[in-house]
Amino acid sequence: MSTMRVVSAAGAGGLLVAALALTGGPAQAAEPGPAAGAAGAADAAGAYKERTDTLPAERLTAQQQRLLAEKSAAAQGAARQSAQRYAASGDAGAAAIVSSGAVQQSQINSYYCGPATLVITQSARDEVGNRSQTQAGSELRTNSSGTAWYGINANVPNPTGYPVPDVLNHRLPGAGYVPKALPYTPSATDKANFRDHLVHNTSGDYAIAGNAWEVVGGPHLVGHPNREIFHWVSIDGHSDDGARTAQYRDPVGGVPTSVISWAGSVPRTATISSDTLTTIMGGRGYVW
């Protein structure tokens, strides 16, 4: 699931930090980030991420740039239209969750959140559960440091350096998955775009693979401890009031505490503010 930042007393941990910062691997205590409850915690979290990030400069291929522009244009206003339909319905009750129906799997070890997220995300399209995480991990080139957001070529034809979209597109021809990088501190526009993209994918019966970067003192996914954690989750639903709320499937849910000590508090399926989730993914992004 998520990456730990480890710095040895002898100072030899720097290379380990640089290697792990690209991925989702095991979770661990971290260098202090923004203080919990401090004013401007989101900005402080973003500043911490920018100060400590070791990810190389990202580049989209020409095809990815074209696809991102086309999908963004197609999705524009989707959340607003959802909110308008909700308001017109006159329903005074709580907004309902619209889901593409991904099938949750618990990750098979402490660093396989990426392979688990991949098979969960794939299942939203065809509702097939229990696919092999081992095979997915081989295609993603996952190792004990986790699954990279960027910088690793997947074990599929014509890789782009973004393993998760490359493997999803290999497994689901025509799906058109594309990475959407987020700044360290996502803006209001970034959050609105994510809501549009979430409604667009869910309406088309596709889930989104989200790459979370949780930091000490910043917002966390449901049940996650106040540590620095890099983690993949499958986002497969939104509230029908304009996607103010997102639903996601967490691969840590159901993992024995002997494998991940804090897994017992993590639900298999959870909801969270879409804006908060966008903030959590800041510095990495999502595959949609």
Short mmCIF file of the C-alpha atoms (twelve columns), coordinates in Angstrom:
data_MODEL
# 
_entry.id   MODEL 
# 
loop_
_atom_site.group_PDB 
_atom_site.id 
_atom_site.type_symbol 
_atom_site.label_atom_id 
_atom_site.label_alt_id 
_atom_site.label_comp_id 
_atom_site.label_asym_id 
_atom_site.label_seq_id 
_atom_site.Cartn_x 
_atom_site.Cartn_y 
_atom_site.Cartn_z 
_atom_site.pdbx_PDB_model_num 
ATOM 1   C CA . MET A 1   0.000   0.000   0.000   1 
ATOM 2   C CA . SER A 2   1.930   3.070   0.988   1 
ATOM 3   C CA . THR A 3   5.453   4.238   1.146   1 
ATOM 4   C CA . MET A 4   7.377   4.845   4.285   1 
ATOM 5   C CA . ARG A 5   10.015  7.517   4.631   1 
ATOM 6   C CA . VAL A 6   12.891  6.008   6.583   1 
ATOM 7   C CA . VAL A 7   15.972  7.920   7.697   1 
ATOM 8   C CA . SER A 8   18.591  5.923   9.528   1 
ATOM 9   C CA . ALA A 9   20.533  7.327   12.453  1 
ATOM 10  C CA . ALA A 10  23.660  7.024   10.361  1 
ATOM 11  C CA . GLY A 11  22.102  9.156   7.635   1 
ATOM 12  C CA . ALA A 12  22.269  6.361   5.063   1 
ATOM 13  C CA . GLY A 13  18.511  6.385   4.579   1 
ATOM 14  C CA . GLY A 14  18.548  9.152   1.999   1 
ATOM 15  C CA . LEU A 15  18.752  6.774   -0.939  1 
ATOM 16  C CA . LEU A 16  15.942  4.711   0.511   1 
ATOM 17  C CA . VAL A 17  13.801  7.815   0.888   1 
ATOM 18  C CA . ALA A 18  14.489  8.811   -2.715  1 
ATOM 19  C CA . ALA A 19  13.618  5.364   -4.012  1 
ATOM 20  C CA . LEU A 20  10.459  4.941   -1.959  1 
ATOM 21  C CA . ALA A 21  9.043   8.381   -2.622  1 
ATOM 22  C CA . LEU A 22  7.959   7.305   -6.104  1 
ATOM 23  C CA . THR A 23  5.670   4.549   -4.986  1 
ATOM 24  C CA . GLY A 24  3.066   3.016   -2.759  1 
ATOM 25  C CA . GLY A 25  4.780   0.645   -0.367  1 
ATOM 26  C CA . PRO A 26  4.735   -0.143  3.366   1 
ATOM 27  C CA . ALA A 27  3.488   2.544   5.767   1 
ATOM 28  C CA . GLN A 28  5.616   3.834   8.601   1 
ATOM 29  C CA . ALA A 29  6.176   6.788   10.889  1 
ATOM 30  C CA . ALA A 30  7.499   9.822   9.080   1 
ATOM 31  C CA . GLU A 31  9.412   13.037  9.325   1 
ATOM 32  C CA . PRO A 32  7.045   15.559  10.975  1 
ATOM 33  C CA . GLY A 33  4.830   17.405  8.549   1 
ATOM 34  C CA . PRO A 34  2.253   20.088  9.289   1 
ATOM 35  C CA . ALA A 35  0.932   20.217  12.839  1 
ATOM 36  C CA . ALA A 36  -2.457  18.601  13.291  1 
ATOM 37  C CA . GLY A 37  -5.228  21.184  13.522  1 
ATOM 38  C CA . ALA A 38  -2.999  24.082  12.484  1 
ATOM 39  C CA . ALA A 39  -4.494  26.886  10.423  1 
ATOM 40  C CA . GLY A 40  -3.854  26.339  6.760   1 
ATOM 41  C CA . ALA A 41  -3.068  22.656  7.275   1 
ATOM 42  C CA . ALA A 42  -3.700  21.901  3.598   1 
ATOM 43  C CA . ASP A 43  -1.236  24.583  2.519   1 
ATOM 44  C CA . ALA A 44  1.288   23.348  5.054   1 
ATOM 45  C CA . ALA A 45  0.859   19.792  3.797   1 
ATOM 46  C CA . GLY A 46  1.442   20.953  0.229   1 
ATOM 47  C CA . ALA A 47  4.544   22.891  1.231   1 
ATOM 48  C CA . TYR A 48  5.903   19.828  3.028   1 
ATOM 49  C CA . LYS A 49  5.306   17.653  -0.029  1 
ATOM 50  C CA . GLU A 50  7.033   20.126  -2.313  1 
ATOM 51  C CA . ARG A 51  9.982   20.383  0.057   1 
ATOM 52  C CA . THR A 52  10.509  16.638  0.362   1 
ATOM 53  C CA . ASP A 53  9.448   15.221  -3.013  1 
ATOM 54  C CA . THR A 54  12.000  13.239  -5.034  1 
ATOM 55  C CA . LEU A 55  9.842   12.387  -8.045  1 
ATOM 56  C CA . PRO A 56  11.505  13.300  -11.353 1 
ATOM 57  C CA . ALA A 57  9.783   15.698  -13.735 1 
ATOM 58  C CA . GLU A 58  6.728   14.033  -15.260 1 
ATOM 59  C CA . ARG A 59  6.015   14.008  -18.969 1 
ATOM 60  C CA . LEU A 60  2.918   12.934  -20.833 1 
ATOM 61  C CA . THR A 61  3.196   11.444  -24.292 1 
ATOM 62  C CA . ALA A 62  1.545   13.313  -27.159 1 
ATOM 63  C CA . GLN A 63  -1.222  10.714  -27.158 1 
ATOM 64  C CA . GLN A 64  -1.779  11.135  -23.408 1 
ATOM 65  C CA . GLN A 65  -1.924  14.921  -23.786 1 
ATOM 66  C CA . ARG A 66  -4.524  14.591  -26.534 1 
ATOM 67  C CA . LEU A 67  -6.566  12.055  -24.576 1 
ATOM 68  C CA . LEU A 68  -6.443  14.159  -21.411 1 
ATOM 69  C CA . ALA A 69  -7.718  17.208  -23.306 1 
ATOM 70  C CA . GLU A 70  -10.504 15.216  -24.985 1 
ATOM 71  C CA . LYS A 71  -11.663 13.557  -21.774 1 
ATOM 72  C CA . SER A 72  -11.495 16.805  -19.798 1 
ATOM 73  C CA . ALA A 73  -13.662 18.537  -22.407 1 
ATOM 74  C CA . ALA A 74  -16.161 15.676  -22.353 1 
ATOM 75  C CA . ALA A 75  -16.321 15.709  -18.549 1 
ATOM 76  C CA . GLN A 76  -16.563 19.476  -18.093 1 
ATOM 77  C CA . GLY A 77  -19.631 20.432  -16.091 1 
ATOM 78  C CA . ALA A 78  -20.589 16.854  -15.218 1 
ATOM 79  C CA . ALA A 79  -20.640 17.529  -11.465 1 
ATOM 80  C CA . ARG A 80  -22.638 20.741  -11.917 1 
ATOM 81  C CA . GLN A 81  -25.215 18.903  -13.996 1 
ATOM 82  C CA . SER A 82  -25.414 16.215  -11.310 1 
ATOM 83  C CA . ALA A 83  -26.019 18.877  -8.662  1 
ATOM 84  C CA . GLN A 84  -28.697 20.531  -10.791 1 
ATOM 85  C CA . ARG A 85  -30.536 17.227  -11.236 1 
ATOM 86  C CA . TYR A 86  -30.360 16.639  -7.489  1 
ATOM 87  C CA . ALA A 87  -31.731 20.097  -6.739  1 
ATOM 88  C CA . ALA A 88  -34.526 19.688  -9.299  1 
ATOM 89  C CA . SER A 89  -35.564 16.363  -7.769  1 
ATOM 90  C CA . GLY A 90  -36.701 18.116  -4.593  1 
ATOM 91  C CA . ASP A 91  -35.288 15.257  -2.521  1 
ATOM 92  C CA . ALA A 92  -34.776 16.567  0.994   1 
ATOM 93  C CA . GLY A 93  -32.959 13.429  2.096   1 
ATOM 94  C CA . ALA A 94  -29.277 12.687  2.063   1 
ATOM 95  C CA . ALA A 95  -27.637 12.432  -1.323  1 
ATOM 96  C CA . ALA A 96  -27.311 8.891   -2.657  1 
ATOM 97  C CA . ILE A 97  -24.073 7.317   -3.857  1 
ATOM 98  C CA . VAL A 98  -23.857 6.470   -7.547  1 
ATOM 99  C CA . SER A 99  -21.334 3.652   -7.947  1 
ATOM 100 C CA . SER A 100 -19.690 1.865   -10.839 1 
ATOM 101 C CA . GLY A 101 -19.630 -1.247  -8.644  1 
ATOM 102 C CA . ALA A 102 -15.982 -2.110  -8.113  1 
ATOM 103 C CA . VAL A 103 -15.302 -5.298  -6.154  1 
ATOM 104 C CA . GLN A 104 -12.962 -4.724  -3.194  1 
ATOM 105 C CA . GLN A 105 -9.957  -6.977  -2.604  1 
ATOM 106 C CA . SER A 106 -7.665  -6.849  0.388   1 
ATOM 107 C CA . GLN A 107 -4.045  -6.460  -0.622  1 
ATOM 108 C CA . ILE A 108 -2.038  -9.652  -0.210  1 
ATOM 109 C CA . ASN A 109 0.946   -8.047  1.521   1 
ATOM 110 C CA . SER A 110 2.010   -4.722  3.001   1 
ATOM 111 C CA . TYR A 111 3.142   -3.164  -0.298  1 
ATOM 112 C CA . TYR A 112 0.593   -4.488  -2.807  1 
ATOM 113 C CA . CYS A 113 -1.952  -1.654  -2.650  1 
ATOM 114 C CA . GLY A 114 -1.121  -0.879  -6.285  1 
ATOM 115 C CA . PRO A 115 -1.888  -4.355  -7.703  1 
ATOM 116 C CA . ALA A 116 -4.977  -4.615  -5.494  1 
ATOM 117 C CA . THR A 117 -6.207  -1.209  -6.636  1 
ATOM 118 C CA . LEU A 118 -5.613  -2.164  -10.244 1 
ATOM 119 C CA . VAL A 119 -7.766  -5.310  -10.095 1 
ATOM 120 C CA . ILE A 120 -10.438 -3.476  -8.064  1 
ATOM 121 C CA . THR A 121 -10.529 -0.678  -10.635 1 
ATOM 122 C CA . GLN A 122 -10.716 -3.180  -13.480 1 
ATOM 123 C CA . SER A 123 -13.632 -4.927  -11.781 1 
ATOM 124 C CA . ALA A 124 -15.755 -1.768  -11.912 1 
ATOM 125 C CA . ARG A 125 -16.027 -2.294  -15.655 1 
ATOM 126 C CA . ASP A 126 -16.856 -6.012  -15.726 1 
ATOM 127 C CA . GLU A 127 -17.693 -6.854  -12.068 1 
ATOM 128 C CA . VAL A 128 -15.152 -9.685  -12.009 1 
ATOM 129 C CA . GLY A 129 -13.566 -10.034 -8.577  1 
ATOM 130 C CA . ASN A 130 -10.657 -12.012 -7.167  1 
ATOM 131 C CA . ARG A 131 -8.258  -11.469 -10.051 1 
ATOM 132 C CA . SER A 132 -4.639  -12.312 -9.342  1 
ATOM 133 C CA . GLN A 133 -2.790  -9.516  -7.589  1 
ATOM 134 C CA . THR A 134 0.452   -11.381 -8.233  1 
ATOM 135 C CA . GLN A 135 -0.067  -11.152 -11.985 1 
ATOM 136 C CA . ALA A 136 -1.045  -7.499  -11.683 1 
ATOM 137 C CA . GLY A 137 2.073   -6.835  -9.605  1 
ATOM 138 C CA . SER A 138 4.242   -8.421  -12.286 1 
ATOM 139 C CA . GLU A 139 2.689   -6.228  -14.976 1 
ATOM 140 C CA . LEU A 140 3.067   -3.117  -12.794 1 
ATOM 141 C CA . ARG A 141 6.632   -4.079  -11.800 1 
ATOM 142 C CA . THR A 142 5.651   -3.660  -8.153  1 
ATOM 143 C CA . ASN A 143 8.396   -4.430  -5.646  1 
ATOM 144 C CA . SER A 144 8.853   -4.079  -1.879  1 
ATOM 145 C CA . SER A 145 8.906   -0.301  -2.328  1 
ATOM 146 C CA . GLY A 146 5.423   -0.438  -3.819  1 
ATOM 147 C CA . THR A 147 3.857   0.604   -7.137  1 
ATOM 148 C CA . ALA A 148 5.126   3.748   -8.837  1 
ATOM 149 C CA . TRP A 149 2.961   6.692   -9.782  1 
ATOM 150 C CA . TYR A 150 5.497   7.604   -12.451 1 
ATOM 151 C CA . GLY A 151 8.989   6.657   -13.578 1 
ATOM 152 C CA . ILE A 152 8.629   2.881   -14.007 1 
ATOM 153 C CA . ASN A 153 7.828   1.182   -17.312 1 
ATOM 154 C CA . ALA A 154 5.079   -1.386  -16.927 1 
ATOM 155 C CA . ASN A 155 5.535   -4.898  -18.255 1 
ATOM 156 C CA . VAL A 156 3.157   -4.284  -21.185 1 
ATOM 157 C CA . PRO A 157 3.650   -3.202  -24.812 1 
ATOM 158 C CA . ASN A 158 4.469   0.488   -25.394 1 
ATOM 159 C CA . PRO A 159 4.829   1.652   -21.773 1 
ATOM 160 C CA . THR A 160 4.800   5.384   -21.009 1 
ATOM 161 C CA . GLY A 161 6.404   5.497   -17.569 1 
ATOM 162 C CA . TYR A 162 3.004   5.561   -15.837 1 
ATOM 163 C CA . PRO A 163 2.450   1.894   -14.921 1 
ATOM 164 C CA . VAL A 164 -1.117  1.976   -13.600 1 
ATOM 165 C CA . PRO A 165 -2.793  3.566   -16.670 1 
ATOM 166 C CA . ASP A 166 -0.604  1.505   -18.982 1 
ATOM 167 C CA . VAL A 167 -1.711  -1.783  -17.392 1 
ATOM 168 C CA . LEU A 168 -5.374  -0.721  -17.179 1 
ATOM 169 C CA . ASN A 169 -5.375  0.188   -20.872 1 
ATOM 170 C CA . HIS A 170 -3.659  -3.096  -21.718 1 
ATOM 171 C CA . ARG A 171 -6.310  -5.047  -19.802 1 
ATOM 172 C CA . LEU A 172 -9.270  -2.925  -20.919 1 
ATOM 173 C CA . PRO A 173 -8.694  -2.024  -24.582 1 
ATOM 174 C CA . GLY A 174 -10.409 1.214   -25.480 1 
ATOM 175 C CA . ALA A 175 -10.771 2.356   -21.865 1 
ATOM 176 C CA . GLY A 176 -8.562  5.380   -22.474 1 
ATOM 177 C CA . TYR A 177 -7.162  5.691   -18.970 1 
ATOM 178 C CA . VAL A 178 -4.873  8.680   -18.571 1 
ATOM 179 C CA . PRO A 179 -2.895  10.046  -15.601 1 
ATOM 180 C CA . LYS A 180 -3.914  13.385  -14.114 1 
ATOM 181 C CA . ALA A 181 -1.129  14.868  -12.002 1 
ATOM 182 C CA . LEU A 182 -2.080  17.240  -9.185  1 
ATOM 183 C CA . PRO A 183 -0.049  20.085  -7.697  1 
ATOM 184 C CA . TYR A 184 1.198   19.727  -4.127  1 
ATOM 185 C CA . THR A 185 -1.627  22.000  -2.967  1 
ATOM 186 C CA . PRO A 186 -4.609  21.410  -5.281  1 
ATOM 187 C CA . SER A 187 -6.624  24.512  -6.148  1 
ATOM 188 C CA . ALA A 188 -10.383 24.993  -6.213  1 
ATOM 189 C CA . THR A 189 -10.219 24.358  -9.962  1 
ATOM 190 C CA . ASP A 190 -8.345  21.082  -9.417  1 
ATOM 191 C CA . LYS A 191 -11.051 19.997  -6.983  1 
ATOM 192 C CA . ALA A 192 -13.851 20.948  -9.364  1 
ATOM 193 C CA . ASN A 193 -12.118 19.082  -12.190 1 
ATOM 194 C CA . PHE A 194 -11.795 15.964  -10.037 1 
ATOM 195 C CA . ARG A 195 -15.520 16.058  -9.278  1 
ATOM 196 C CA . ASP A 196 -16.235 16.315  -13.009 1 
ATOM 197 C CA . HIS A 197 -13.859 13.460  -13.788 1 
ATOM 198 C CA . LEU A 198 -15.357 11.296  -11.054 1 
ATOM 199 C CA . VAL A 199 -18.907 11.797  -12.334 1 
ATOM 200 C CA . HIS A 200 -17.727 11.178  -15.900 1 
ATOM 201 C CA . ASN A 201 -15.984 7.897   -15.081 1 
ATOM 202 C CA . THR A 202 -18.674 6.578   -12.763 1 
ATOM 203 C CA . SER A 203 -21.397 7.375   -15.295 1 
ATOM 204 C CA . GLY A 204 -19.412 5.426   -17.887 1 
ATOM 205 C CA . ASP A 205 -19.033 2.430   -15.544 1 
ATOM 206 C CA . TYR A 206 -15.338 3.035   -14.870 1 
ATOM 207 C CA . ALA A 207 -13.540 3.556   -11.564 1 
ATOM 208 C CA . ILE A 208 -10.574 5.851   -10.896 1 
ATOM 209 C CA . ALA A 209 -7.252  4.735   -9.406  1 
ATOM 210 C CA . GLY A 210 -6.170  7.370   -6.896  1 
ATOM 211 C CA . ASN A 211 -2.619  7.794   -5.608  1 
ATOM 212 C CA . ALA A 212 -2.816  9.279   -2.112  1 
ATOM 213 C CA . TRP A 213 0.015   11.088  -0.332  1 
ATOM 214 C CA . GLU A 214 -0.950  11.452  3.316   1 
ATOM 215 C CA . VAL A 215 1.338   13.480  5.578   1 
ATOM 216 C CA . VAL A 216 1.589   14.006  9.316   1 
ATOM 217 C CA . GLY A 217 -0.942  16.617  10.390  1 
ATOM 218 C CA . GLY A 218 -2.719  16.648  7.027   1 
ATOM 219 C CA . PRO A 219 -5.978  14.954  6.011   1 
ATOM 220 C CA . HIS A 220 -6.056  11.160  5.899   1 
ATOM 221 C CA . LEU A 221 -8.196  8.443   4.408   1 
ATOM 222 C CA . VAL A 222 -10.733 6.837   6.744   1 
ATOM 223 C CA . GLY A 223 -9.064  4.767   9.452   1 
ATOM 224 C CA . HIS A 224 -5.506  5.663   8.445   1 
ATOM 225 C CA . PRO A 225 -3.100  6.747   11.195  1 
ATOM 226 C CA . ASN A 226 -1.433  10.151  11.401  1 
ATOM 227 C CA . ARG A 227 1.668   9.053   9.495   1 
ATOM 228 C CA . GLU A 228 3.154   9.767   6.107   1 
ATOM 229 C CA . ILE A 229 1.646   7.212   3.758   1 
ATOM 230 C CA . PHE A 230 1.686   6.754   0.002   1 
ATOM 231 C CA . HIS A 231 -1.271  4.614   -0.990  1 
ATOM 232 C CA . TRP A 232 -3.367  3.495   -3.966  1 
ATOM 233 C CA . VAL A 233 -7.177  3.261   -3.705  1 
ATOM 234 C CA . SER A 234 -9.943  2.641   -6.224  1 
ATOM 235 C CA . ILE A 235 -12.500 5.474   -6.376  1 
ATOM 236 C CA . ASP A 236 -15.738 4.072   -7.758  1 
ATOM 237 C CA . GLY A 237 -18.591 6.280   -6.649  1 
ATOM 238 C CA . HIS A 238 -19.888 9.792   -6.040  1 
ATOM 239 C CA . SER A 239 -22.844 11.400  -4.327  1 
ATOM 240 C CA . ASP A 240 -25.600 12.523  -6.678  1 
ATOM 241 C CA . ASP A 241 -25.477 16.100  -5.346  1 
ATOM 242 C CA . GLY A 242 -22.599 17.021  -7.637  1 
ATOM 243 C CA . ALA A 243 -20.031 14.597  -6.258  1 
ATOM 244 C CA . ARG A 244 -19.430 16.479  -3.053  1 
ATOM 245 C CA . THR A 245 -18.689 13.049  -1.598  1 
ATOM 246 C CA . ALA A 246 -16.532 10.332  -3.148  1 
ATOM 247 C CA . GLN A 247 -16.727 6.600   -2.471  1 
ATOM 248 C CA . TYR A 248 -13.569 4.505   -2.611  1 
ATOM 249 C CA . ARG A 249 -12.459 0.910   -2.027  1 
ATOM 250 C CA . ASP A 250 -9.429  0.667   0.245   1 
ATOM 251 C CA . PRO A 251 -7.180  -2.398  -0.238  1 
ATOM 252 C CA . VAL A 252 -6.071  -2.166  3.409   1 
ATOM 253 C CA . GLY A 253 -9.587  -3.029  4.522   1 
ATOM 254 C CA . GLY A 254 -9.660  -6.663  5.601   1 
ATOM 255 C CA . VAL A 255 -5.876  -7.050  5.829   1 
ATOM 256 C CA . PRO A 256 -4.767  -8.888  9.011   1 
ATOM 257 C CA . THR A 257 -3.180  -6.675  11.646  1 
ATOM 258 C CA . SER A 258 -0.226  -9.063  11.602  1 
ATOM 259 C CA . VAL A 259 0.484   -7.719  8.097   1 
ATOM 260 C CA . ILE A 260 -0.450  -4.047  8.612   1 
ATOM 261 C CA . SER A 261 -0.746  -3.143  12.284  1 
ATOM 262 C CA . TRP A 262 -3.405  -0.449  11.810  1 
ATOM 263 C CA . ALA A 263 -5.530  -2.265  9.222   1 
ATOM 264 C CA . GLY A 264 -8.221  -3.125  11.762  1 
ATOM 265 C CA . SER A 265 -9.567  0.435   11.720  1 
ATOM 266 C CA . VAL A 266 -9.740  0.688   7.923   1 
ATOM 267 C CA . PRO A 267 -13.057 -0.098  6.180   1 
ATOM 268 C CA . ARG A 268 -13.151 -1.944  2.881   1 
ATOM 269 C CA . THR A 269 -15.397 0.761   1.440   1 
ATOM 270 C CA . ALA A 270 -15.531 4.352   2.661   1 
ATOM 271 C CA . THR A 271 -16.792 7.795   1.736   1 
ATOM 272 C CA . ILE A 272 -14.923 11.075  2.046   1 
ATOM 273 C CA . SER A 273 -15.290 14.657  0.889   1 
ATOM 274 C CA . SER A 274 -14.209 14.824  -2.749  1 
ATOM 275 C CA . ASP A 275 -12.299 18.033  -2.034  1 
ATOM 276 C CA . THR A 276 -10.457 16.388  0.865   1 
ATOM 277 C CA . LEU A 277 -9.585  13.412  -1.309  1 
ATOM 278 C CA . THR A 278 -8.188  15.750  -3.963  1 
ATOM 279 C CA . THR A 279 -6.007  17.392  -1.319  1 
ATOM 280 C CA . ILE A 280 -4.784  13.982  -0.171  1 
ATOM 281 C CA . MET A 281 -3.784  13.109  -3.742  1 
ATOM 282 C CA . GLY A 282 -1.880  16.388  -4.114  1 
ATOM 283 C CA . GLY A 283 1.680   15.890  -5.312  1 
ATOM 284 C CA . ARG A 284 0.682   12.683  -7.113  1 
ATOM 285 C CA . GLY A 285 -2.736  12.413  -8.753  1 
ATOM 286 C CA . TYR A 286 -5.221  9.962   -10.158 1 
ATOM 287 C CA . VAL A 287 -5.748  7.724   -13.187 1 
ATOM 288 C CA . TRP A 288 -9.116  8.228   -14.854 1 
# 
